[in-house]
Amino acid sequence: MITEEKAYDILALDQSATSEEIVARYQALKDQYKKIKEETVDLKTQLAYQLKQIELDDVFIYLRRCQKI
């Protein structure tokens, strides 16, 4: 379950981050994870980054519901 504290930890942001900073960090991490997942040939690494992408999407949804973004 995602909590506010965990959401900010996953994004590596302060809780005082603006909505623009949150969205920018989300997009940067999403792009980074996608690139790593696509470039690796190791199935375990691909799956690990797939899970990271899902967790990142969960954080985005959580913060949107809390009206932080």
N, C-alpha and C positions, 0 to 999 in steps of 0.2 A: 504494500500500500504506500502510496506517495503522500508524504507530508510536506508542509511548506519548507521546513528546514532541509529535508532530503532533496527537494526540487532544486533549491538554490545550490546545494552541495553538488548535485549532478551537473548543473550548469557552471559551477565554479564561479558563482557571482555572490555579491553581498545582497542582503535582503533589502537594501536601499536602492537597488538597481531600478532604473526606469524601464518602462515597457519597451522602449526602443532598444535598450541594451539587452533585455531579455530575448527579444525576437532576433536581434543580430547574433547573439551568442548561440541561440538555438540553431539558426541557419548555418553558422560557421561549423558547429559540431556535426550537424546533419551531413553537410558536404564532406567534412573530413572523414567521418565514419563510412560514408558511401564510397569514397575514393579508396580507403584502405581495404574495404570489403571486396571491391572490384579488382584491386591490384594483387591481392594475395592468392596463392594457389592452395594454401593450407585450408582444408575444410573446417577445422576447429576454429581458426581465426575468423573465417567468413561467418560462421555461426555466432561467434562471440560478438562480432560487430553488428550482426543482425539483431541480436538481443539488445545491444547498446542503442541501436536506432529505435527499437520498440520502446525502451525505457525513456528515451528522449521525447518520443511522441506522447507518452503518458504524462511526462512533466509538462509539456506544452498544454495538453488538454486540462490538466489539473490547474495550472496557473490561469488559463482562460476562464475556467469555471469560477475561480476565486476572484475574477475580474482584476488580475494583476497585469494582464495584457489585453 
